[in-house]
Amino acid sequence: MRPYSLDLRQRVVEALEAGEQTIDVARRFCVSDSSVRRYRRQLRERGTLEPRTPPGPTPRLGPESYEALRAQVRAHPDATLREHCRHWHARTEQWVSLQTMSRKLRELGWTVKKSA
């Protein structure tokens, strides 16, 4: 589930600061009353309403690696997934699984179709 927009969060807190009750703000903006209380607490404790990063491990191939991956695909257009994993390891000394490589190549728009 995606977090609510920063604009909505700001409007919720502004309504609270204008004196509206938590439950009324929640109904007005169609969010839960616990979200309204959380936004108020977050602004007080962290000083920002920006959503936090989602939990979980950091991806092995994040957005910063996409350009290097594109260059690898251009250099080896007919390589199999396994070969792409080996090329990636030779280049970065980082092993990635076939599933990870497949998912990232698909995100970049690369197809599995081989040339004749």
For each residue, the residues with C-beta under 8 A, 3 or more apart:
1:
2:
3: 51
4: 8 9 31 35 51
5: 8 9
6: 9 10 49 50 51
7: 10 11
8: 4 5 11 12 29 31
9: 4 5 6 12 13 39 49
10: 6 7 13 14 49
11: 7 8 14 15 29
12: 8 9 15 16 25 29 31 35 36 39
13: 9 10 16 17 39 40 43 49
14: 10 11 17 18
15: 11 12 18 20 25 28 29
16: 12 13 19 20 22 25 36 40
17: 13 14
18: 14 15
19: 16
20: 15 16 24 25 28
21: 24 25
22: 16 25 26 33 36 37
23: 26 27 33
24: 20 21 27 28
25: 12 15 16 20 21 22 28 29 36
26: 22 23 29 30 31 32 33 35 36
27: 23 24 30
28: 15 20 24 25
29: 8 11 12 15 25 26 36
30: 26 27
31: 4 8 12 26 35 36
32: 26 35 36
33: 22 23 26 36 37
34: 37 38
35: 4 12 26 31 32 38 39
36: 12 16 22 25 26 29 31 32 33 39 40
37: 22 33 34 40 41
38: 34 35 41 42
39: 9 12 13 35 36 42 43 49
40: 13 16 36 37 43 44
41: 37 38 44 45
42: 38 39 45 46 48 49
43: 13 39 40 46 47 48 49
44: 40 41
45: 41 42
46: 42 43
47: 43
48: 42 43
49: 6 9 10 13 39 42 43
50: 6
51: 3 4 6
52:
53:
54:
55:
56:
57:
58: 62
59: 62
60: 94 96 100
61: 65 66 69 96 100 101 104
62: 58 59 65
63: 66
64:
65: 61 62 68 69 92 104
66: 61 63 69 70 104 108
67: 70 71
68: 65 71 72 91 92
69: 61 65 66 72 73 88 104 105 108
70: 66 67 73 74 108
71: 67 68 74 75
72: 68 69 75 76 84 87 88 91
73: 69 70 76 77 79 84 105 108 110
74: 70 71 77
75: 71 72 87
76: 72 73 79 83 84 87
77: 73 74 115
78: 114 115
79: 73 76 83 84 87
80: 83 84
81: 84 85 98 101 102 105 112
82: 85 86 98
83: 76 79 80 86 87
84: 72 73 76 79 80 81 87 88 101 105
85: 81 82 88 89 95 96 97 98 101
86: 82 83 89 90
87: 72 75 76 79 83 84 90 91
88: 69 72 84 85 91 92 94 96 101
89: 85 86 92 93 94 95 96
90: 86 87
91: 68 72 87 88
92: 65 68 88 89
93: 89
94: 60 88 89
95: 85 89
96: 60 61 85 88 89 100 101 104
97: 85 100 101
98: 81 82 85 101 102
99: 102 103
100: 60 61 96 97 103 104
101: 61 81 84 85 88 96 97 98 104 105
102: 81 98 99 105 106
103: 99 100 106 107
104: 61 65 66 69 96 100 101 107 108
105: 69 73 81 84 101 102 108 110
106: 102 103 109 110
107: 103 104
108: 66 69 70 73 104 105
109: 106
110: 73 105 106
111:
112: 81
113:
114: 78
115: 77 78
116:
